[in-house]
Amino acid sequence: MSPPLRRASLALILLLGAACSEPAKPAPVLDERHVITVDGTTVRYNGQLLDWNGTVKDWEKVLGPASRDEEGVATWDDLGFFVFHNRGSPHPTSLAVLFGRSRHSGASEGTPGHWPAVLFRGRLVVDGTPVHPGLALSAMRRDCGTMHFTRGYLPTIYTKSSAGYLLGLEFGHDESLTEFSISAQLPPGGSPQ
């Protein structure tokens, strides 16, 4: 091997070595003090039932006081989730857990005002399957049949129905998981059950 070729080979090996030695991103640390489990339509926070027939005030007995409750959305800024309830009705209709801030479109600007100040860093288990920020859209496309989710009205939304509720996984335009939600489905006529 000629000296110039040997130097080029050595330079390439050094460059590849430097690229391969870049530290890996650390896995997100889950805060085990905050565990949400969803079994069918039953939702529990740290083992305590969040009763859909209760009120947001009942949920606050389990979750602690909401940081804010504006226009039918109660938000827990320090926990990373929010609850929709119809204006004028104290009953929860939807729970959403925020995992990321990437919107469906790269053209979207800003974030919705009801989003919590921090992302959920606890553990979420849906029908026995862990849901976490590392869940990639490509894995969802591959495994959605085993998780019983199907593609929704956008290529970044996956849903499944369960006893009058709609469970959803929303991914951002960068294919990262943004949100998990469980919502009471509206019957024909449009008002909650």
URRAMO-V988739 format. One record per residue. N is the residue number from 1. RES is the residue in three letters. PSI is psi in radians with two decimals (none if undefined). D_LAST is the distance of its C-alpha to the last C-alpha in Angstrom with 1 decimal. Layout:
N:RES:PSI:D_LAST
N:RES:PSI:D_LAST
//
This chain:
1:MET:2.31:78.2
2:SER:2.68:79.6
3:PRO:-0.74:79.1
4:PRO:-0.67:76.8
5:LEU:-0.67:74.6
6:ARG:-0.75:74.6
7:ARG:-0.71:73.5
8:ALA:-0.72:70.7
9:SER:-0.74:69.5
10:LEU:-0.72:69.6
11:ALA:-0.72:67.7
12:LEU:-0.73:65.0
13:ILE:-0.74:64.8
14:LEU:-0.73:64.5
15:LEU:-0.77:61.8
16:LEU:-0.68:59.8
17:GLY:-0.72:60.3
18:ALA:-0.71:59.1
19:ALA:-0.66:56.0
20:CYS:-0.33:55.2
21:SER:0.08:55.8
22:GLU:2.30:53.1
23:PRO:2.46:50.9
24:ALA:2.66:47.6
25:LYS:2.32:44.5
26:PRO:2.55:43.5
27:ALA:2.53:40.3
28:PRO:2.41:37.6
29:VAL:2.12:37.9
30:LEU:2.36:34.7
31:ASP:1.78:34.1
32:GLU:-0.03:33.4
33:ARG:-0.18:32.4
34:HIS:1.70:29.0
35:VAL:2.12:27.3
36:ILE:2.23:23.7
37:THR:2.40:22.8
38:VAL:2.02:19.8
39:ASP:1.84:19.9
40:GLY:-1.92:17.2
41:THR:0.03:14.1
42:THR:2.18:16.1
43:VAL:2.32:17.5
44:ARG:2.54:20.7
45:TYR:2.06:23.1
46:ASN:0.73:26.7
47:GLY:-0.15:25.5
48:GLN:2.34:23.2
49:LEU:2.34:19.6
50:LEU:1.73:17.0
51:ASP:2.11:14.2
52:TRP:-0.45:10.7
53:ASN:-0.12:10.1
54:GLY:-2.92:13.2
55:THR:2.96:14.1
56:VAL:-0.63:16.2
57:LYS:-0.65:19.2
58:ASP:-0.70:18.5
59:TRP:-0.60:18.6
60:GLU:-0.45:21.8
61:LYS:-0.51:23.3
62:VAL:-0.78:23.3
63:LEU:-0.28:23.8
64:GLY:2.95:26.0
65:PRO:2.47:25.6
66:ALA:2.55:24.1
67:SER:-0.61:26.9
68:ARG:2.68:25.1
69:ASP:1.74:21.9
70:GLU:2.31:22.1
71:GLU:0.76:19.9
72:GLY:0.29:16.6
73:VAL:2.03:18.2
74:ALA:2.18:19.7
75:THR:2.33:22.6
76:TRP:1.62:24.9
77:ASP:-0.64:28.0
78:ASP:-0.24:30.1
79:LEU:-0.40:27.7
80:GLY:0.48:26.6
81:PHE:2.92:22.9
82:PHE:2.79:20.2
83:VAL:2.23:16.5
84:PHE:2.46:14.4
85:HIS:2.57:12.3
86:ASN:2.44:11.6
87:ARG:2.35:14.8
88:GLY:-0.17:14.9
89:SER:2.33:12.0
90:PRO:-0.02:13.4
91:HIS:2.29:10.5
92:PRO:2.45:11.2
93:THR:-0.26:9.2
94:SER:2.49:12.4
95:LEU:2.29:15.8
96:ALA:2.31:18.9
97:VAL:2.15:22.4
98:LEU:2.11:25.3
99:PHE:-0.36:28.3
100:GLY:3.06:30.2
101:ARG:0.18:30.7
102:SER:2.20:31.6
103:ARG:3.00:29.7
104:HIS:-0.51:29.1
105:SER:2.44:32.2
106:GLY:-0.28:35.5
107:ALA:-0.22:35.7
108:SER:2.44:32.8
109:GLU:2.48:34.2
110:GLY:3.13:32.9
111:THR:2.68:29.8
112:PRO:2.47:26.4
113:GLY:-0.42:26.8
114:HIS:-0.13:23.8
115:TRP:2.46:25.4
116:PRO:2.78:26.9
117:ALA:-0.54:30.7
118:VAL:2.79:31.3
119:LEU:2.71:30.0
120:PHE:2.19:28.4
121:ARG:0.16:31.5
122:GLY:-2.79:30.1
123:ARG:2.30:29.2
124:LEU:2.23:25.9
125:VAL:2.12:25.6
126:VAL:2.01:22.9
127:ASP:0.77:23.1
128:GLY:-0.07:26.7
129:THR:2.18:27.7
130:PRO:2.37:28.9
131:VAL:2.21:27.5
132:HIS:2.89:30.1
133:PRO:-0.41:31.6
134:GLY:-0.07:34.2
135:LEU:2.02:31.9
136:ALA:2.63:33.4
137:LEU:-0.67:31.9
138:SER:-0.67:34.8
139:ALA:-0.65:33.9
140:MET:-0.75:30.3
141:ARG:-0.67:31.6
142:ARG:-0.72:33.9
143:ASP:0.08:31.6
144:CYS:-0.53:28.1
145:GLY:-0.68:28.6
146:THR:-0.45:29.3
147:MET:-0.06:26.4
148:HIS:0.39:24.1
149:PHE:2.59:23.2
150:THR:2.76:24.0
151:ARG:2.37:25.1
152:GLY:-2.66:22.5
153:TYR:-0.20:23.2
154:LEU:2.69:26.0
155:PRO:-0.12:28.6
156:THR:0.20:27.7
157:ILE:2.29:24.1
158:TYR:2.40:23.1
159:THR:2.85:19.7
160:LYS:2.58:18.4
161:SER:2.56:15.2
162:SER:1.87:14.4
163:ALA:0.89:11.9
164:GLY:0.11:8.9
165:TYR:2.67:10.5
166:LEU:2.13:13.3
167:LEU:2.43:16.4
168:GLY:2.55:19.0
169:LEU:2.15:22.7
170:GLU:2.30:24.2
171:PHE:2.61:28.0
172:GLY:3.06:30.2
173:HIS:-0.38:33.0
174:ASP:0.15:35.4
175:GLU:0.21:33.4
176:SER:2.62:32.5
177:LEU:2.22:29.1
178:THR:-0.76:27.3
179:GLU:2.52:23.8
180:PHE:2.44:21.5
181:SER:2.69:17.8
182:ILE:2.22:14.6
183:SER:2.52:11.3
184:ALA:2.26:7.7
185:GLN:2.52:8.1
186:LEU:2.29:7.0
187:PRO:2.95:7.0
188:PRO:2.31:10.2
189:GLY:-0.35:10.5
190:GLY:0.00:9.2
191:SER:2.58:6.6
192:PRO:2.71:3.8
193:GLN:none:0.0
//
